[in-house]
Each structure stands twice: as C-alpha cells, then as structure tokens.
Amino acid sequence: MTDVTTAQDSITRYWTERADSYDAHHREQLGNAEVKAGWTDVWRRALPAPPARVLDVGTGTGHVALLLAELGHDVVGTDLSPGMLAKAREKAAGLAHPPELLIGDAVAPDFPDASFDVVTSRYLLWTLRTPEVALANWRALLRPGGLLAAVDSTWFPSGVGPDPLYDRTAMSLLPLAEAASIDDSAAQVRAAGFADVTVTPLPRILDLDRRYGVADGHEVQLQFLITGRVA
C-alpha cells in the first residue's frame, strides 16, 4: 500500500468517525435562518443562474450540495466517507429536487470530460493530498466557460501542532494544510490552467462564525471564495 493510499485511508476514517458531530453542527447552522442566508448568498452570487449542472466534490454531509439543490441547480455531490454521505442522504431525502450523492474520490472524480457547468468545494482544498492533480481533473470536467468555486481558509498557518487531525504520514502529503496564505491555494488554481482566478474574502461569514460558533476542530477566522473559469 502506497503512502498516498494510506494517507487517504486516514483522512476518510477521520471524517467517517466525525460524521455525527460534524453533521450536528451543520444541522444547527442551516437551521439558523441568518447563517443559512449568509451561505446561500455566497453561492448565489458565485454561481450562474439555475439550473446549472454542478459537481460538489468532497461534499461531506451535504452542506453545499443541499443549498445548491434548493436554489434550483442540478447537483451531484461526491465524498469518500460513507459516514458523511449517509448524513447527507438523510437530509436530501426531504427535498423536492435532491442532489445525487455518490461515493467518489475528489482527486479523481469518475465522470466524462465536460460534464458540468460548475465544480464547487467547501473546506476541501487544504486537505487534498494532490491538489495539482485534483484541480486539473476538475478543470477537465468543466464545459467551456465553466466555473470553479471553492471556499476555504488557512486553517493551520502556524502548523498543525502536536496533535494533528490525521496521522503524520497523511499530514505530510497535504501541501496546503499548513499554508500561511490563501494565495497558495489560488496559485494552485492558476497552475491548473484556470483563467480569471479571483480571491474574495467573506467577512459576513466571519461575523456569523464569531456569533454562532464553528464545528469542533475548526477555528474562527476569515474564509475566502476562490473562483476560476475554463477559457
């Protein structure tokens, strides 16, 4: 078994074990009308008018996929954690037009080229084992003029400390995990061939996090929307 495979096993196991507590926080978030409105506004402003065909990679418990489906987009969400996907499916069952939720690797999504208008992610770039490969694959999945929209932050700019989320081998293979600047993530997007790459700070989300809290293992800090297009 390669180091990369071992690393991904560690990452998948971590998020499956955290599925209950992570989902409880997200249910609380999206049950708060102000928080839900804040996140809905982020995605509404970033994405084209619905219906667009959207792939939400690393969908987790469905935070983004569910919001986008409610906005009227045609959404597919993928994740490698069965525990996280089970929570997403529970919530999706109550929607009139639910997202399709599938087991799948965010680094190598198994779809034909030019299948989507938009690829989205939230809190995923930092934990990608090979972001350069993932971003190149996402770009290939987008149709001409297609959009990448990714929300993330610099969660561990001072290092992960003595008690990392994943095992040491896994952490050593995540080039953005300890990034000191969101510009490092934006640089990866540009290197993958995306055009018109922009980084937009999200101060409204920061204010909401300060007032209502964040999930265990996350810090209250400024988040960013990174977008790029396929020429």
C-alpha positions in Angstrom: 0.0 0.0 0.0 1.5 3.4 -1.0 1.9 6.4 1.3 -0.8 8.2 -0.7 -3.3 5.3 -0.3 -2.5 5.1 3.4 -2.9 8.9 3.8 -6.3 8.8 2.1 -7.4 5.9 4.3 -6.5 8.0 7.4 -8.4 11.0 6.1 -11.5 9.0 5.1 -11.5 7.3 8.5 -11.2 10.6 10.4 -14.2 12.1 8.7 -16.3 9.0 9.0 -15.7 8.9 12.7 -16.6 12.6 12.9 -19.8 12.4 10.9 -22.2 12.6 13.8 -20.7 15.6 15.5 -19.9 17.4 12.2 -23.4 16.9 10.9 -25.0 18.0 14.2 -23.2 21.4 13.8 -24.3 21.7 10.1 -27.9 21.0 11.0 -27.7 23.7 13.7 -26.1 26.1 11.2 -28.7 25.6 8.4 -31.5 25.7 11.0 -30.4 29.2 11.8 -32.0 31.4 9.2 -29.3 34.1 9.3 -26.5 31.6 8.8 -28.3 29.8 6.0 -29.0 33.1 4.3 -25.3 34.1 4.6 -24.1 30.9 2.9 -26.9 30.9 0.4 -25.8 34.4 -0.6 -22.2 33.3 -1.1 -23.2 30.6 -3.6 -25.9 32.5 -5.3 -23.5 35.4 -6.1 -20.7 33.0 -7.2 -22.7 30.6 -9.5 -24.6 31.3 -12.7 -28.4 31.4 -12.6 -30.0 28.0 -12.1 -30.3 25.4 -13.4 -26.6 24.7 -13.8 -25.1 21.2 -13.7 -22.9 21.2 -10.6 -20.4 18.8 -9.1 -19.8 19.3 -5.4 -16.5 17.5 -4.6 -15.8 16.4 -1.0 -19.5 17.1 -0.2 -19.3 15.7 3.3 -22.7 15.9 5.0 -24.0 17.9 2.0 -23.8 21.5 3.2 -23.1 23.0 -0.2 -24.9 20.3 -2.3 -28.2 20.8 -0.4 -28.1 24.6 -0.6 -27.4 24.5 -4.3 -30.2 22.0 -4.9 -32.6 24.3 -3.0 -31.5 27.1 -5.3 -32.6 25.0 -8.3 -29.3 23.6 -9.6 -28.8 20.1 -10.8 -26.3 18.8 -8.3 -24.1 15.8 -7.9 -22.2 15.5 -4.6 -19.3 13.1 -4.0 -17.3 12.0 -1.0 -15.1 9.1 0.1 -16.6 8.9 3.6 -19.6 6.6 3.8 -20.5 8.1 7.2 -20.6 11.7 5.9 -22.6 10.7 2.8 -25.1 8.8 5.0 -25.9 12.1 6.8 -26.1 14.0 3.6 -28.6 11.4 2.2 -30.8 11.7 5.3 -31.2 15.4 4.8 -31.5 15.2 1.0 -34.5 12.8 1.3 -36.7 15.7 2.4 -36.0 17.8 -0.7 -38.3 18.0 -3.7 -35.2 18.1 -6.0 -32.4 16.4 -4.0 -28.8 16.2 -5.1 -27.4 12.9 -6.3 -25.0 11.8 -3.6 -22.3 9.3 -4.6 -19.1 7.7 -3.2 -16.3 9.2 -5.1 -12.7 10.5 -4.8 -12.4 14.3 -5.0 -9.0 14.0 -6.5 -10.2 11.8 -9.5 -13.9 12.2 -10.0 -15.3 9.5 -12.2 -17.2 11.4 -14.8 -16.8 12.2 -18.5 -14.9 15.3 -19.5 -17.0 18.4 -20.0 -19.9 17.0 -17.9 -20.5 20.0 -15.6 -21.0 23.8 -15.7 -19.7 24.3 -12.2 -17.4 22.5 -9.7 -17.8 23.5 -6.1 -16.0 22.7 -2.9 -16.0 23.9 0.7 -13.2 23.2 3.2 -11.5 20.8 0.8 -8.5 22.4 -0.8 -6.5 22.3 2.4 -7.0 18.6 2.8 -6.3 17.5 -0.8 -3.4 15.0 -1.0 -2.5 16.2 -4.5 -4.3 19.5 -5.2 -2.5 19.9 -8.6 -3.9 16.6 -9.8 -7.4 17.3 -8.4 -7.6 20.8 -9.9 -6.5 19.5 -13.3 -9.2 16.8 -13.2 -11.9 19.3 -12.1 -10.9 21.6 -15.0 -11.3 18.7 -17.4 -14.8 18.0 -16.1 -16.0 21.6 -16.9 -17.5 22.7 -20.1 -16.1 25.7 -21.9 -16.8 28.8 -19.8 -17.3 26.6 -16.8 -16.7 27.8 -13.2 -14.7 26.6 -10.2 -16.0 28.0 -6.9 -14.1 26.9 -3.8 -14.4 28.2 -0.2 -11.5 27.6 2.1 -9.1 29.3 4.5 -5.7 28.9 6.0 -6.6 26.7 8.9 -3.2 25.8 10.3 -0.8 28.7 9.3 1.4 28.1 12.3 1.5 24.3 11.8 -0.8 21.5 12.9 0.8 21.2 16.3 1.5 18.0 18.3 -2.0 16.5 17.8 -2.8 16.6 14.0 -6.2 15.6 12.7 -4.8 12.8 10.6 -1.7 10.6 11.1 1.7 12.1 10.4 2.1 10.4 7.1 -1.2 11.8 5.9 -0.4 15.3 7.0 3.0 15.3 5.4 1.3 14.7 2.0 -1.1 17.6 2.1 0.7 20.6 0.6 -1.9 23.2 1.5 -2.6 22.0 5.1 -0.2 24.5 6.6 -0.4 27.2 4.0 0.3 30.7 5.5 -1.7 32.5 2.8 -4.8 31.8 0.8 -2.7 32.9 -2.2 -1.0 29.5 -2.0 -4.4 27.9 -2.9 -5.1 30.4 -5.6 -1.7 29.7 -7.1 -2.6 26.0 -7.4 -5.8 27.0 -9.2 -3.9 29.2 -11.7 -1.3 26.5 -12.2 -4.1 24.0 -13.2 -4.9 26.3 -16.1 -8.0 28.2 -14.8 -8.4 31.7 -16.0 -9.7 34.9 -14.3 -8.8 33.4 -10.8 -10.1 35.7 -8.0 -9.9 35.5 -4.3 -12.8 37.1 -2.4 -12.8 37.4 1.4 -16.1 36.5 3.2 -16.4 39.0 6.1 -20.1 38.2 6.6 -19.3 34.5 7.2 -16.6 35.6 9.7 -19.1 37.6 11.6 -21.6 34.8 11.6 -19.0 32.3 12.9 -18.0 34.7 15.7 -21.6 35.0 16.8 -22.8 31.4 16.3 -19.6 29.3 16.5 -17.9 26.8 14.2 -17.5 23.0 14.2 -15.2 21.2 16.5 -11.6 21.2 15.1 -12.2 24.5 13.2 -11.1 28.0 14.1 -13.0 31.2 13.7 -11.1 33.0 11.0 -11.6 34.7 7.7 -12.6 32.5 4.9 -12.3 33.1 1.1 -14.1 32.3 -2.1 -11.7 31.3 -4.8 -13.1 31.2 -8.3 -11.7 30.4 -11.7 -13.0 29.8 -15.2 -12.3 27.5 -18.1 -11.5 29.6 -21.1 
